[in-house]
Amino acid sequence: PQGNQGFQGNQGFQGNQGSTGTGAQGNQGTAGTPGPEIVFKATHGSTIYDFSDSSQNYLWHKADFDQETFDTASNYDTSTTRFTPTTAGKYKLHTNVGTSVIWDQSWGAGKETVVRIIKNATGTSGTSTAPSGTVVGQYIFTEAGNNIGAQSVEVDCIADANGSSDYFEVWFLVSYIDFSDAEDQQLLSSSCFDGFLI
């Protein structure tokens, strides 16, 4: 008759590692689609502003940045001075609005300049009524002192755009100034509006 099965022997030693295979390297994958590059900058032309009217009301103006420096996606319209991005996302926006007017000492305070970047603004430039819309960036600059001084007010912000109907404009108001110096004013040459997709 067949005998009982014996006990299992001890495990043998591990063999040496085999040599590395020499198969050919696979082909490189295709490059991904690059993301959109959206960058724009516009500067100020020769537009003349009246900062107040004959009734001594201070007036809101849309900054007329009608000189395009660059616009990689053709999203800035110089005829409306409006940036309407066609790609949804977050945008870093910046503006510089510079003026040079005389402070009116009768107010007992210095000149005040309000600069806003507004999304989907509705309003009439050259009126005392502030434009409606969503203020995505604002800076209020006040300068004390009786002088003729140039001041540049900058605003930086990050704003969401839906890539279709959302647009951005720059509006400003200069107040507490000498009314005799409020007419026929231009912005300083450093004034600009720019931005890019983050």
Buried (B, 14 or more C-beta within 10 A) or exposed (E): EEEEEEEEEEEEEEEEEEEEEEEEEEEEEEEEEEEEEBBBBBBBBEBEBEBBBEEEEBBBBBBBBBBBEEBEBEBBBBEEBBBBBEBEBEBBBBBBBBBBBBBBEEEEBBBBBBBBBBBBBEBEBEEEEBBEBEBBBBBEBEBEEEEEBEBBBBBEBEBEBEBEEBBBBBBBBBBBBBBEBBEEBBBBEEBBBBBBBE
